[in-house]
Structures are given as structure tokens and as C-alpha cells.
Amino acid sequence: MKTELKHIDFSYRTDSQKEYHIPLSYQLFGKELFSAPIILVNHALTGNSNVSGEKGWWKQLIGENQVIDTAQYTVLCFNIPGNGFDDFFIDEYEDFTPSDIANIFLKGLEMLNIKILHAIIGGSLGGGIGWEMLVKQPHLAEIFIPIACHYKTHDWLHAQCLVQKFLLNQNDEPLQKSRIHAMLCYRTPESLNERFLNKYDRKKKRLKSEDWLIYHGKALNERFSLKSYKLMNHLLMNLNADENQLEKIKARMHMISVDTDLFFPAFEIRKCFKKLKEKKKNIFYHEITSVHGHDAFLMEYEQLNTIIKNILKNE
């Protein structure tokens, strides 16, 4: 199974007319390229191209004998330029939008000579970029599986990202504090209350829930850069695929929501599904039931695996 980090280098002019050299990095898993159907996985906000294998962040979904079986498929994942996984960073992050990232991924596919994808799968921000890609190239994929995401950043999500931006631009532990706030959006009151039950850590002299939040803030600070987090938050804040082009997407769509998601609420995804269903027949809706909110797409593997297994089985 190929897991080494590879690069494609090219010049790119952003929608804001700024010139950049892009060292687009990616990883391949499973079958040799062009020997099997290709599935593109778009990673989420703090994710990266390492989706499978021992340290893969989606290894419960992608791997040998998993639902996305690397013995049957070629799995491709690009790093969003500037996420830092490949040591490439972007200083002027506001030069880029999700539309630019979609263009860069499409350029990467072109340079790899990939003309058709069996599927595009993306969770959260990655799914939003998938929407952008298919609006630009409606015939690109046979199947599209956007998970816990939307083609557009709505007011509530924009507001949460704005708070993140404020926290990221202050001087006192910006990344840690931003991550603590984000964790409260990724989970739900029920999830935290049921898990911690107001238990107090006498040794650390604080609630165990507080200790958990501080741990996550520190953990992200150790593996992710402030510069990268600013970029990724900015992208999440500005999802805006052209809704007039959505019905032209040829892929069979399977929209997956989480019933308790605070970031991309299920009611917004259902609304989008119902509107598209009026003009597009090959579109389906699935809902994960969980107390955990947005993060359920990284936690409720039994449900997610069942949904995706049925989608791929009926291809």
C-alpha cells in the first residue's frame, strides 16, 4: 500500500489574482493508480492526507477489508495547501477561498491525468470543497458523498468561525483557546454532560470537563500551526459554491447529516436535499443519530460504515 507523501508543483493564480507557487502534496492508498476505481477523500479542518494505515485518521473507514477497501479501490487524498502537513504554509491566508482549493485539487487531478473519479467523499470542510469541485466540473465523479457539511457557510457557522478568528488573532494562547471554543461546537451539551457528570479532579483542582478541553487545546497546539489554523478557519467561514449550478452535478449524491450537529445542522442539509430532489433524481439523504454532534462523523463508525457500505454496494 502506497503511503509516501508525493508532490505536484505548479503556479496558481487565486480568484483574488494573487500568484502562488503551489507544492500540492498527496498520498495514495490501495491499488496502483489506474488499476482500480479511484476514490478522492477530502480531509476536514485539522485533517491531512494520511487517511489510512496505522496512523490514518479515517482508518476505521478506509483500509484493507474496511468499507472503503484498499484491496478494491485506489484512494487519493490531497493536502489542502497551507495545512502544514507537508511543511508548506501560507502567510496571506485571506488570498484563498474554498473555490481556490477546489481549483487547486482539480489542477492536481489534471496533472495526474485523472479524468473521472469513482467517488468524492469529504467530511465537514472537505465535503464543502467537494461541492465546489463538482460545481466547476459536474461530470468529474460518479458518486458524491458529502458528510456533515453544506455547500454554503450559513450564518450560525459563520458566527462561530468569527469567534474563532477573534481568538486566533489575540496574543494569549490563541490556538489553544480557539480549539477549546471549537470543541464546544464539535460536540453537544448532552455529549459533554453525559460524559463528565460534573466530576471534579481534586489533584488538578478543576472539573474533568475543563481538563479535557485544556488537553485538546494543548494537543492541537503541539501538532498544528497557528498559521494553518487561521487558513482553515477562514476556508470554513467562506464556503459558497454556486447554488445555481448544483442541479447540473451528474454524480449520484448521498448527503449524510448528523441529527445533533451544531456546525452544519441537519435541518439545513435536509432543506438542501429537498430543494435539489425537485430537479435531480439521483440524490439521497442519510442521517446519523448521535449525542456527539458534528464530531459524530469521526466517532459513529458503525453507522457511517453501514451507510457508505450500502452506497458503494449499490453503485
C-alpha positions as CSV (number, residue, x, y, z in Angstrom):
1,M,0.0,0.0,0.0
2,K,1.5,3.3,-1.1
3,T,1.6,5.8,1.7
4,E,4.5,8.1,1.0
5,L,3.9,11.8,0.6
6,K,4.1,12.9,-3.1
7,H,4.1,16.4,-4.6
8,I,2.9,18.1,-7.7
9,D,4.4,21.6,-8.3
10,F,2.7,24.3,-10.3
11,S,1.9,28.0,-10.4
12,Y,-1.6,29.2,-9.5
13,R,-3.4,32.5,-9.7
14,T,-6.0,32.8,-7.0
15,D,-9.5,34.2,-7.6
16,S,-8.2,37.3,-5.9
17,Q,-5.5,37.5,-8.7
18,K,-2.5,36.6,-6.5
19,E,0.3,34.4,-7.9
20,Y,1.5,31.5,-5.8
21,H,3.8,28.5,-6.3
22,I,1.8,25.5,-5.0
23,P,3.6,22.3,-3.9
24,L,0.5,20.2,-3.8
25,S,1.1,17.1,-1.7
26,Y,-0.9,13.9,-1.7
27,Q,-1.0,10.3,-0.7
28,L,-2.2,7.2,-2.4
29,F,-3.6,4.1,-0.7
30,G,-4.6,0.7,-2.0
31,K,-4.4,-0.3,-5.7
32,E,-2.0,1.2,-8.2
33,L,-3.3,4.3,-9.9
34,F,-5.4,3.5,-12.9
35,S,-5.7,-0.2,-11.9
36,A,-8.9,0.3,-10.0
37,P,-11.7,2.8,-9.4
38,I,-10.4,6.0,-7.8
39,I,-12.0,7.5,-4.6
40,L,-10.9,11.0,-3.7
41,V,-11.1,11.8,0.0
42,N,-11.1,15.5,1.0
43,H,-9.9,16.0,4.6
44,A,-11.5,18.1,7.3
45,L,-10.2,21.2,9.1
46,T,-7.4,19.7,11.1
47,G,-7.0,16.5,9.0
48,N,-4.5,15.7,6.3
49,S,-3.8,13.3,3.5
50,N,-3.0,10.4,5.9
51,V,-6.4,8.8,5.8
52,S,-5.5,5.1,6.2
53,G,-2.9,2.8,7.8
54,E,-1.7,2.7,11.4
55,K,-1.9,6.5,12.0
56,G,-4.7,7.2,9.5
57,W,-7.4,9.4,10.9
58,W,-10.1,7.5,9.0
59,K,-8.6,4.1,9.3
60,Q,-11.9,2.7,10.7
61,L,-13.4,3.5,7.3
62,I,-10.5,3.1,4.8
63,G,-8.2,0.2,4.6
64,E,-7.9,-3.5,3.7
65,N,-11.2,-5.2,4.3
66,Q,-12.7,-1.9,5.5
67,V,-15.8,-0.4,3.9
68,I,-13.6,1.6,1.5
69,D,-11.5,-1.5,0.8
70,T,-8.0,-0.6,-0.4
71,A,-7.9,-4.1,-2.0
72,Q,-10.6,-2.9,-4.4
73,Y,-10.0,0.9,-4.8
74,T,-7.3,3.5,-5.2
75,V,-7.8,6.1,-2.5
76,L,-6.3,9.5,-3.2
77,C,-6.1,12.4,-0.7
78,F,-4.6,15.9,-1.3
79,N,-3.5,18.1,1.5
80,I,-5.1,21.5,1.5
81,P,-2.1,23.8,0.7
82,G,-1.1,25.5,3.8
83,N,-2.4,22.9,6.3
84,G,1.3,22.4,7.2
85,F,1.3,18.6,7.0
86,D,3.9,18.9,4.2
87,D,5.7,21.9,5.8
88,F,4.1,24.3,3.3
89,F,2.5,27.4,4.9
90,I,0.6,30.4,3.6
91,D,1.1,33.8,5.2
92,E,-1.6,35.7,3.4
93,Y,-4.3,33.2,4.0
94,E,-7.2,35.5,3.0
95,D,-5.9,35.3,-0.6
96,F,-7.5,31.9,-0.8
97,T,-11.1,30.7,-0.7
98,P,-12.6,27.2,-0.9
99,S,-13.1,27.9,-4.6
100,D,-9.3,28.3,-4.9
101,I,-8.7,25.0,-3.1
102,A,-11.2,23.3,-5.4
103,N,-9.3,24.7,-8.4
104,I,-6.0,23.5,-7.0
105,F,-7.4,20.0,-6.4
106,L,-8.8,19.9,-9.9
107,K,-5.4,21.0,-11.3
108,G,-3.8,18.2,-9.3
109,L,-6.2,15.7,-10.8
110,E,-5.4,17.1,-14.3
111,M,-1.7,16.8,-13.7
112,L,-2.1,13.2,-12.5
113,N,-4.1,12.6,-15.7
114,I,-7.2,11.6,-13.7
115,K,-10.3,12.4,-15.8
116,I,-13.0,10.6,-13.8
117,L,-13.4,9.7,-10.1
118,H,-15.5,6.8,-8.9
119,A,-16.4,8.9,-5.8
120,I,-15.6,12.1,-3.9
121,I,-16.0,11.7,-0.2
122,G,-15.5,14.6,2.3
123,G,-16.4,15.4,5.8
124,S,-17.1,19.0,7.1
125,L,-14.7,21.4,5.3
126,G,-13.6,18.6,2.9
127,G,-17.2,18.0,1.8
128,G,-17.7,21.7,1.2
129,I,-14.6,21.7,-1.1
130,G,-16.2,18.6,-2.8
131,W,-19.3,20.7,-3.6
132,E,-17.0,23.4,-5.1
133,M,-15.2,20.9,-7.3
134,L,-18.3,19.4,-8.7
135,V,-19.9,22.7,-9.4
136,K,-16.8,23.5,-11.5
137,Q,-16.7,20.1,-13.2
138,P,-20.1,18.5,-13.0
139,H,-19.0,15.2,-14.7
140,L,-16.0,14.6,-12.5
141,A,-17.4,11.9,-10.2
142,E,-19.8,9.0,-10.4
143,I,-20.7,9.3,-6.7
144,F,-20.6,12.2,-4.3
145,I,-20.8,11.7,-0.5
146,P,-20.7,15.0,1.5
147,I,-20.7,14.2,5.2
148,A,-21.7,16.7,7.9
149,C,-21.3,19.6,5.6
150,H,-23.0,22.0,3.2
151,Y,-22.2,23.8,0.0
152,K,-22.5,27.1,1.9
153,T,-21.4,28.6,5.2
154,H,-24.7,29.7,6.9
155,D,-25.0,32.5,9.5
156,W,-24.5,30.3,12.6
157,L,-21.4,28.7,11.3
158,H,-20.0,32.0,10.1
159,A,-20.6,33.4,13.6
160,Q,-18.7,30.6,15.2
161,C,-15.8,31.0,12.8
162,L,-15.8,34.7,13.5
163,V,-15.3,34.0,17.2
164,Q,-12.5,31.6,16.2
165,K,-11.0,34.4,14.2
166,F,-11.1,36.8,17.1
167,L,-9.4,34.2,19.4
168,L,-6.8,33.3,16.8
169,N,-5.8,37.0,16.4
170,Q,-5.1,37.6,20.1
171,N,-1.8,37.0,21.7
172,D,-2.5,34.8,24.8
173,E,-2.5,31.1,23.7
174,P,-4.6,31.8,20.6
175,L,-4.6,28.3,19.1
176,Q,-5.4,26.6,22.4
177,K,-8.2,28.9,23.3
178,S,-9.6,28.7,19.7
179,R,-9.6,24.9,19.9
180,I,-11.4,24.9,23.3
181,H,-14.2,27.0,21.8
182,A,-14.3,24.8,18.7
183,M,-14.6,21.7,20.7
184,L,-17.9,23.1,22.2
185,C,-19.2,23.4,18.6
186,Y,-18.0,20.0,17.5
187,R,-19.8,18.3,20.5
188,T,-23.1,18.9,22.2
189,P,-24.3,19.8,25.7
190,E,-25.7,16.3,26.1
191,S,-22.4,14.7,25.0
192,L,-20.3,16.6,27.5
193,N,-22.8,16.4,30.4
194,E,-23.3,12.7,30.0
195,R,-19.5,12.0,29.7
196,F,-18.3,14.1,32.6
197,L,-21.2,14.4,35.1
198,N,-19.7,17.4,36.8
199,K,-16.9,15.2,38.2
200,Y,-14.1,17.2,39.9
201,D,-10.4,16.4,39.7
202,R,-9.1,17.2,43.2
203,K,-5.5,16.8,42.2
204,K,-5.7,19.3,39.3
205,K,-8.4,21.4,41.1
206,R,-10.7,21.7,38.2
207,L,-13.7,19.9,36.6
208,K,-12.8,16.9,34.5
209,S,-14.6,18.6,31.5
210,E,-12.3,21.6,31.9
211,D,-9.3,19.3,32.0
212,W,-10.5,17.6,28.8
213,L,-10.9,20.9,27.0
214,I,-7.4,22.1,28.1
215,Y,-5.9,18.8,26.9
216,H,-7.4,19.2,23.4
217,G,-6.2,22.8,23.2
218,K,-2.6,21.8,24.1
219,A,-2.7,18.7,21.9
220,L,-3.7,20.7,18.8
221,N,-1.0,23.3,19.6
222,E,1.6,20.6,19.5
223,R,0.7,19.2,16.1
224,F,-0.8,22.1,14.2
225,S,0.4,25.6,13.5
226,L,-1.4,28.9,14.2
227,K,-0.8,29.9,10.6
228,S,-2.5,26.8,9.3
229,Y,-5.4,27.0,11.7
230,K,-6.1,30.6,10.6
231,L,-6.2,29.5,7.0
232,M,-8.5,26.5,7.7
233,N,-10.9,28.5,9.8
234,H,-11.0,31.2,7.0
235,L,-11.9,28.5,4.4
236,L,-14.7,27.1,6.7
237,M,-16.0,30.6,7.1
238,N,-16.3,31.1,3.3
239,L,-17.9,28.1,1.7
240,N,-20.0,29.4,-1.1
241,A,-20.5,27.0,-4.1
242,D,-22.7,28.5,-6.8
243,E,-26.2,27.1,-5.9
244,N,-27.4,27.8,-9.4
245,Q,-25.0,25.1,-10.7
246,L,-25.8,22.4,-8.1
247,E,-28.5,20.7,-10.1
248,K,-26.0,20.2,-13.0
249,I,-23.8,17.9,-11.0
250,K,-24.1,14.5,-12.6
251,A,-22.8,12.4,-9.7
252,R,-25.2,10.2,-7.7
253,M,-25.4,12.2,-4.4
254,H,-25.7,10.8,-0.9
255,M,-25.9,13.6,1.6
256,I,-25.1,12.5,5.2
257,S,-26.0,14.6,8.2
258,V,-25.8,14.2,12.0
259,D,-29.1,14.8,13.8
260,T,-27.3,16.9,16.6
261,D,-24.8,18.7,14.5
262,L,-24.3,22.3,15.7
263,F,-21.9,23.3,12.9
264,F,-23.8,22.0,9.9
265,P,-27.3,21.4,11.3
266,A,-29.3,18.5,9.9
267,F,-32.2,20.8,9.1
268,E,-30.0,22.8,6.7
269,I,-28.8,19.7,4.9
270,R,-32.4,18.3,4.7
271,K,-33.5,21.6,3.2
272,C,-30.8,21.4,0.6
273,F,-31.7,17.8,-0.2
274,K,-35.4,18.6,-0.6
275,K,-34.7,21.5,-2.9
276,L,-32.3,19.5,-5.1
277,K,-34.6,16.5,-5.2
278,E,-37.1,18.5,-7.1
279,K,-34.7,18.8,-10.0
280,K,-32.4,15.9,-9.6
281,K,-33.5,12.2,-9.3
282,N,-30.2,10.5,-8.2
283,I,-29.9,12.2,-4.8
284,F,-30.4,10.5,-1.4
285,Y,-30.4,11.6,2.2
286,H,-29.0,9.8,5.3
287,E,-28.8,10.8,8.9
288,I,-26.5,9.6,11.7
289,T,-28.1,9.6,15.1
290,S,-25.8,10.6,17.9
291,V,-25.4,12.6,21.1
292,H,-22.0,13.8,19.9
293,G,-22.9,16.4,17.4
294,H,-20.6,17.3,14.4
295,D,-17.8,15.0,15.6
296,A,-20.1,12.0,15.1
297,F,-18.7,11.6,11.6
298,L,-15.4,10.8,13.3
299,M,-16.9,8.7,16.1
300,E,-20.1,6.8,15.0
301,Y,-18.2,4.5,12.7
302,E,-20.8,1.7,12.9
303,Q,-23.5,3.9,11.5
304,L,-21.2,5.7,8.9
305,N,-19.8,2.4,7.7
306,T,-23.2,0.9,7.2
307,I,-24.4,3.9,5.2
308,I,-21.3,4.0,3.0
309,K,-21.2,0.2,2.6
310,N,-24.8,0.4,1.2
311,I,-23.9,3.3,-1.1
312,L,-20.9,1.5,-2.6
313,K,-22.7,-1.8,-2.8
314,N,-25.4,-0.3,-5.0
315,E,-23.0,1.5,-7.3
